[in-house]
Structure formats: structure tokens, C-alpha cells
Amino acid sequence: MQREAMSRVHAPINGEFEDRGVFVSGGTSGIGAAVARAFAAVGANVVVLGRRSEAGSAVVEEIRATGGTCEFVRGDIRRSTDVDRAIEIAQQRGGLRAAVNSAGIFDRSVLIDDYSDDAWEEMIAINLSGVFRCLRAEMKAMKAHGGAIVNIGSSVGHRGSLRGSPGYVAAKHGVIGLTRQCALECAEGNIRVNSVSPGPTLTEMAAPLVAEGPEAVRATIGQLNPTGRFVDPAVVAAAVVFLCSGAADGINGADLAIDGGQLAKL
């Protein structure tokens, strides 16, 4: 019995993504682009969905220049037809083995009594309803053969925030709840659904603070997490690939904080 159990344990990655379809929403920059690069590096046929053609083309060119396979699909996760089209393309590229829902927007803190209807509705439409649309299409595509899905949440999905807006914080809480709900629904179909919650990450949004120098970064980020450093998008991407791999077979409905110890301070 023990020997049989051990035989089912997968080595991390182990070629399992080779020539298999992987879908990444919001893969044109930041964490999404890092995830696209990481999956391409292990042989996946990556399909990136995003709104910015120029940025999408740049990611594709970078990945292909290093011998990877990547395709950009221009679309908006607020439209089900765009999501369904991109998922179908990924399904045609060797079967949809993994999907990562990274597309999202951020807005700075605004007090609730000053927060407009339009700002709220846009934040929820993209950061929560968009994730729902992706999950629905991904789960349908994976029903026949199984797979793994990872949603990109945030450390503010576990707490309030003086940096993020009410809409952003509410949406990220919702992503974690949606992850757990889908994990329950998918378990019998051999589909796992997890999320990761990065803390402040070294993406384009961090550029103004980085330009102020290392001391400014340490002073600001040190208030949030014990390391005093931004999270590297490549570190988030490595965790995502792991969660989609057979090595994470027993992990379902979980949220992994990648925040330098930020939530440990709560």
C-alpha cells in the first residue's frame, strides 16, 4: 500500500506541461507575464489573453526568442465571448492543462463615502466578475481531462488596506471565496482550483517608489512585511507553476500567501 502511494507522487513539473495548453489572462505584464514565461520555460503552449496588443506582442516575442511557444489573443475578460475564444485556442494547443487568472486593475485608496459607482463597478467587473468568467470557461474545458487553475489574489484579500480602494479589497476577498467554491465543485472532475495572494510586488506599478531608491523601498515596504522588499514576480510565477503541477496534487481550495511575512504580522 505504501509503495503504491509513493508511486503516485509526482516529481515537480517532470515534463508534464510539455506541448500542453496553458491559458494566462492578463499575461501582458507584471505577474501574468512572469507566469507566461515560467510555463513556456517548461515546454507549455502558452496562450495569453489581454487588452493591449503591443504589450502582448512583446511578451510573445520575448518567449519565442528563448525557444518557447506563446500566442497572444486580444480580448477583455469583461466579455464572455473573448474569454471563451481564448480558452478554446488554448484547448486546441494540446488540451488545456493549466489556467491562471491574473488579469486585474488597481486603484488607490479612496474613502467609501467618496468612492463612485463607476469606480466600484469597474473594479468588480474586472477583478471579480472577470475571474468568474474565466473560471467558468476553464472548468468546462477541463471537464473531459482534468487540470489545475490558479487565481491571482492579493494579501488584501485577507485584510483591509489603507493603500487599496474599497472595490479592490472587496474584489480580492471575493476571488479567494470564489476559489474555494470552485474547488468544491470541481473536485470530482479531477480539476484543482487554488489561489495565491502576493504582497506588494515589483511590477510597473512599483516604479515610482523604486525610483526613490533602496532606502525608500525599505522604509515603505518594511511597514508591510518583515523582509522590507518587494515580492519578485518570478517567485509568484514559480509558485503558480508548482500549484498547477502534479507535485501539488493534494492541494485544492487553498490560498498561498507570497508576501514576505506580511500576513504573519496580523
Buried (B, 14 or more C-beta within 10 A) or exposed (E): EEEEEEEEEEEEBEEBBEEBBBBBBBBBBBBBBBBBBBBBBBBBBBBBBBBEEEBBBBBBEBBEEEEBBBBBBBBBBBEBEBBBBBBBBBBEBBBBBBBBBBBBBBBEEBEEEEBEEEBBEBBBBBBBBBBBBBBBBBBEBBEEBBBBBBBBBBBBBBEEBEEBBBBBBBBBBBBBBBBBBBBEEBEEBBBBBBBBBBBBBBBEEBEEBEEEEEEEBEEBBEEBBEBBBBBBBBBBBBBBBBBBBBBBEEBBBBBBBBBBEBBEEE
